[in-house]
């Protein structure tokens, strides 16, 4: 039985271009457009299907219809090929290690690319900033920080964030994918469940924040104006000696109080938008970016008051502590501890408006941040899963040929 192989194998759309029909065309051009090889992890490669490349780059001029190649395949092989699962249609086909690797890369890229905006957000959430650190908006803050403190000042603390973001996001995405599938099978078998998505996101947050909270403490203290620390290790030593190990988790309950509703809204909104924009759940970079950006913006705006309290607990803002201590004796407020204390402090020093300090910077940070995170995660999950399928399939294809 003769079958023309031009469609799906292993759940991935694949077209093989062998020869161009246009006379005089350069075969190198046709060959160059046939696919892309992506180098990853020290020289390992996987083949990315042309459907991805086509969605990111225009077709090269001069290409015309190309011939396909006939393979002699048995009917049984063709039937087996047709029953291979689609990548996005059955995300459980990806292994846990794939979710962890894709999540780690996504987390590191998300935090590193958006770090300067995160620095601005931290400063704009200051309740009683130094007169030299009062900014009108995000761009004004970036210009003034670079002009007065140096071009690398917005990147202080980046190394601590990069170290924490990898393992934190690896556990975050892997646990989310596992719990989402398990809960969906129980709550709404064979279909998407918003309750399962939200619950899985909340549970994944517990693991993520357990790793990221100490990183947040170090990062935000180094981001503050006139930070006294020379580097990450100096900051860790100073906090440990002056405030003890508990200081690294002083904002943990507040961060969970903020991130649990944040992630519930985030994941539920993302999955809902995917149903609208990408109902067949194919790999679609534009839908992943748009869904991620909107989900991040909605969740960020809603949880800003809790983020302000978290920043206060992490930074232990010196001017705010002095304001609280005035008229109550020296050392009356050595530390701000607990969510209730942080709420009272924000309201006393900033009123209701104080709970929304830095909301603009937070939304500007979260929209591209979540868009980058989901896009990179879905891309690497797609690539890694495709690589695994191709690796398993290659011996069988060679044997058939």
C-alpha positions in Angstrom: 0.0 0.0 0.0 1.5 3.4 -1.0 0.9 6.3 1.3 2.1 9.9 0.8 3.5 11.2 4.1 2.6 14.9 4.3 0.5 15.1 7.5 0.8 14.2 11.2 3.3 11.8 12.7 3.8 11.5 16.4 1.1 14.1 17.0 3.1 16.9 15.3 2.5 18.5 12.0 5.4 17.8 9.7 6.1 18.6 6.1 9.1 17.3 4.3 10.4 19.4 1.4 12.6 17.6 -1.0 12.9 19.4 -4.3 11.6 22.8 -5.6 9.6 22.8 -8.8 10.5 26.3 -9.9 13.2 26.2 -12.5 16.4 28.1 -11.5 15.5 28.4 -7.8 18.3 28.0 -5.4 18.1 24.6 -3.6 19.8 26.1 -0.6 17.0 28.5 -0.1 14.4 25.7 -0.1 16.6 23.7 2.2 17.1 26.6 4.6 13.4 27.1 4.9 12.6 23.5 5.6 13.0 23.7 9.4 15.0 25.1 12.3 17.5 23.5 14.7 17.4 24.9 18.2 20.6 24.5 20.2 19.9 23.8 23.9 21.7 22.6 27.0 25.2 22.5 25.7 24.8 21.2 22.2 21.7 19.0 22.3 19.3 19.6 19.5 15.7 19.0 18.8 13.8 19.5 15.5 11.2 22.2 15.6 8.4 21.7 13.1 8.0 24.2 10.3 4.6 25.2 11.7 6.5 27.1 14.5 9.0 28.7 12.2 6.2 29.7 9.8 4.3 31.4 12.6 7.4 33.5 13.6 9.0 34.3 10.2 7.7 35.1 6.7 8.0 32.7 3.9 11.1 33.2 1.8 10.4 34.8 -1.5 10.6 32.5 -4.6 9.2 29.4 -2.8 6.6 27.5 -4.6 4.8 24.2 -4.2 7.2 21.5 -3.4 7.0 17.8 -4.1 6.4 15.1 -1.5 8.1 11.8 -1.2 6.3 8.5 -1.3 7.1 5.9 1.4 5.9 2.3 1.4 4.1 1.9 4.7 1.9 -0.8 6.0 -1.8 -0.1 6.8 -1.0 -1.1 10.4 1.8 1.5 10.6 -0.5 4.2 9.2 -3.2 3.4 11.7 -0.7 3.5 14.5 0.5 6.9 13.3 -3.0 8.3 13.2 -3.7 7.4 16.8 -0.7 9.2 18.2 -1.8 11.9 20.6 -1.7 15.6 19.8 0.7 17.6 21.9 -1.7 20.3 23.3 -4.7 18.0 23.0 -3.2 15.7 25.6 -0.7 17.7 27.7 -0.3 14.7 30.0 1.8 13.2 27.3 4.7 15.4 28.4 6.8 14.0 31.3 7.2 15.6 34.7 10.9 16.2 33.8 9.7 18.1 30.7 7.4 20.3 32.8 10.2 21.0 35.3 12.8 21.9 32.6 10.4 24.1 30.7 9.2 25.7 33.9 12.7 26.4 35.1 13.7 28.1 31.9 10.5 30.1 31.8 10.9 31.3 35.4 14.5 32.4 34.9 13.7 34.3 31.7 10.6 35.9 33.1 12.4 37.3 36.2 15.6 38.3 34.4 14.0 40.1 31.5 11.6 42.1 33.8 14.0 42.7 36.7 14.4 46.5 36.1 10.7 47.0 36.3 10.5 44.9 39.4 13.1 47.2 41.0 11.0 50.2 40.2 7.9 48.5 41.6 9.7 47.8 44.9 10.7 51.5 45.2 7.4 52.9 44.3 5.7 50.8 47.0 7.9 52.5 49.6 5.6 54.2 52.2 7.9 57.0 53.1 10.6 57.2 50.4 13.6 59.4 50.5 13.0 62.7 48.7 15.5 61.6 46.0 13.6 58.4 45.5 10.1 59.8 44.7 9.1 59.1 41.2 6.2 60.2 39.0 5.9 57.0 37.0 7.8 54.0 35.8 9.8 55.6 33.0 10.7 58.6 35.3 11.9 56.1 37.9 14.1 54.2 35.4 15.6 57.4 34.0 16.5 58.8 37.4 17.9 55.6 38.8 20.2 55.1 35.8 21.2 58.8 35.8 21.9 59.2 39.5 22.9 55.7 40.6 24.4 54.1 37.5 23.3 52.0 34.6 23.5 48.7 36.5 21.7 49.8 39.6 18.2 48.5 38.5 19.8 45.0 38.2 21.1 44.7 41.8 19.8 41.4 43.3 19.3 39.8 39.9 21.7 36.9 40.7 19.7 36.0 43.8 16.5 36.0 41.8 17.9 33.8 39.0 19.2 31.2 41.5 15.8 31.0 43.2 13.5 31.3 40.2 14.8 28.1 38.5 13.9 25.5 41.1 10.8 27.5 42.3 9.3 27.5 38.8 10.3 24.0 38.0 8.2 22.7 41.0 5.5 25.3 40.3 4.7 24.2 36.7 5.3 20.5 37.3 3.0 20.4 40.4 0.4 22.5 38.6 0.3 20.2 35.5 0.1 17.1 37.7 -2.6 18.4 40.0 -4.6 19.9 37.2 -4.9 16.6 35.4 -5.6 14.6 38.6 -8.3 17.0 39.8 -9.9 17.5 36.3 -10.3 13.7 36.0 -12.2 13.7 39.3 -14.2 16.9 39.0 -15.0 17.0 35.2 -13.6 13.9 33.4 -12.6 14.6 29.8 -13.0 18.4 30.0 -11.4 21.5 31.4 -12.4 22.3 35.0 -11.9 25.9 36.3 -12.1 24.6 39.8 -9.3 22.1 39.1 -7.2 24.8 37.5 -7.6 27.3 40.4 -7.0 24.6 43.1 -3.9 23.3 41.3 -2.6 26.8 41.0 -3.0 27.4 44.7 -1.3 24.2 45.7 1.6 24.9 43.3 2.0 28.3 44.9 2.9 26.7 48.3 6.0 25.0 46.8 6.9 28.0 44.7 6.8 30.5 47.6 8.7 28.3 50.0 11.7 28.6 47.7 11.2 32.2 46.5 10.5 33.9 49.8 14.1 34.1 51.0 15.1 35.2 47.5 12.4 38.0 47.6 13.7 39.3 51.0 17.3 39.6 49.7 16.2 41.0 46.3 13.9 43.7 47.6 16.4 44.9 50.3 19.0 45.3 47.6 16.5 47.1 45.3 15.7 49.9 47.9 17.2 53.4 47.6 20.5 53.7 49.4 20.7 50.0 50.1 23.6 49.4 52.6 24.5 46.0 51.2 27.5 45.4 49.0 26.1 42.2 47.4 23.9 39.2 47.9 26.1 37.4 50.3 26.6 40.5 52.4 22.9 41.0 52.6 22.3 37.4 53.6 24.9 37.6 56.4 23.6 40.9 57.7 20.0 39.8 57.8 20.9 36.5 59.4 23.1 38.1 62.2 20.8 41.1 63.0 17.3 39.6 62.6 17.8 35.8 62.6 16.8 33.1 60.1 13.1 33.9 60.7 13.6 37.2 58.8 13.8 35.3 55.5 10.2 34.0 56.1 8.7 36.9 57.9 6.5 37.7 54.8 5.8 34.0 53.9 2.2 34.0 55.2 1.5 37.4 53.7 3.0 36.2 50.4 0.8 33.1 50.4 -2.2 35.3 51.3 -1.4 37.3 48.2 -0.2 34.6 45.8 -3.0 32.1 46.5 -5.7 34.3 45.2 -3.3 35.7 42.6 -2.5 32.3 41.2 -6.1 31.1 41.4 -7.2 34.2 39.3 -4.1 33.8 37.1 -4.6 30.2 36.1 -8.4 30.3 35.8 -8.2 33.4 33.6 -5.4 31.9 31.4 -7.3 28.6 30.9 -10.5 30.4 30.2 -8.9 32.6 27.6 -7.2 29.6 26.0 -10.7 28.1 25.6 -11.8 31.2 23.8 -8.6 32.0 21.7 -7.2 28.5 21.2 -10.2 26.0 21.6 -8.3 23.1 19.9 -5.3 23.7 22.3 -2.7 23.7 19.5 0.7 25.3 20.0 -0.1 28.9 19.3 2.5 31.5 20.5 0.2 34.5 20.0 -2.6 33.0 22.1 -0.3 32.0 24.9 1.2 35.5 25.1 -2.2 37.3 25.0 -3.8 34.9 27.5 -0.8 35.2 29.8 -0.6 39.0 29.7 -4.3 39.5 30.4 -4.4 36.9 33.2 -1.3 38.6 34.8 -2.8 42.1 34.6 -6.1 41.1 36.2 -4.5 39.1 39.0 -1.9 41.8 39.7 -4.4 44.7 39.9 -6.6 42.7 42.3 -3.9 41.7 44.7 -1.8 44.9 44.9 -2.8 45.8 48.5 -1.3 42.5 49.7 1.8 43.1 47.6 2.4 46.4 49.3 2.2 44.7 52.7 4.6 42.0 51.5 7.1 44.6 50.4 6.9 46.4 53.7 7.6 43.1 55.6 10.5 42.2 53.4 12.2 45.6 53.4 11.5 46.7 57.0 11.6 50.2 55.6 13.7 52.3 57.9 11.8 55.7 57.5 8.5 53.9 58.1 9.9 52.3 61.3 11.2 55.7 62.5 7.8 57.3 61.9 6.1 54.6 63.9 8.6 55.0 66.7 8.3 58.8 67.0 6.6 59.7 70.2 6.6 56.1 71.5 10.2 55.9 72.8 13.4 54.7 71.2 13.1 51.3 69.7 9.3 51.0 70.2 9.1 49.5 66.7 12.1 47.5 65.9 10.4 45.3 63.3 7.1 45.1 61.5 5.9 41.5 61.8 2.7 39.8 60.6 0.1 40.7 58.0 -2.2 42.6 60.5 0.7 44.8 61.7 1.7 45.5 58.1 -1.9 46.4 57.2 -2.1 48.8 60.2 1.2 50.4 59.2 0.2 50.9 55.6 -3.1 52.5 56.6 -1.5 54.7 59.2 1.3 56.0 57.0 -0.5 56.1 53.6 -4.3 55.8 54.1 -6.4 53.9 51.6 -4.2 55.2 48.8 -1.2 53.5 50.4 -2.6 50.1 49.6 -2.3 50.8 45.9 1.2 52.4 45.8 3.0 51.1 42.7 -0.1 49.5 41.1 0.9 50.9 37.7 4.4 49.4 38.0 3.0 46.1 39.2 0.6 45.8 36.2 3.4 46.9 33.8 5.6 44.3 35.3 3.1 41.4 35.5 1.7 41.7 32.0 4.9 41.0 30.0 6.2 38.9 32.8 3.3 36.3 32.6 3.3 36.6 28.8 7.0 35.7 28.7 6.5 32.9 31.3 3.7 31.1 29.5 5.2 31.6 26.0 8.6 30.3 27.0 7.1 27.4 29.0 4.8 26.3 26.2 7.6 26.6 23.6 10.0 24.5 25.6 7.4 22.0 26.6 6.5 21.7 22.9 10.1 21.3 21.8 11.1 18.9 24.5 8.0 16.7 24.0 8.5 16.7 20.2 12.2 15.7 20.7 11.1 12.8 22.9 8.5 11.6 20.4 11.0 11.9 17.5 13.7 10.0 19.5 11.3 7.2 20.2 10.0 7.1 16.6 13.2 7.3 14.7 14.3 3.6 15.0 10.8 2.4 13.8 10.9 4.8 10.8 14.4 3.7 9.8 13.4 0.0 10.1 10.4 0.6 7.8 12.4 2.4 5.2 
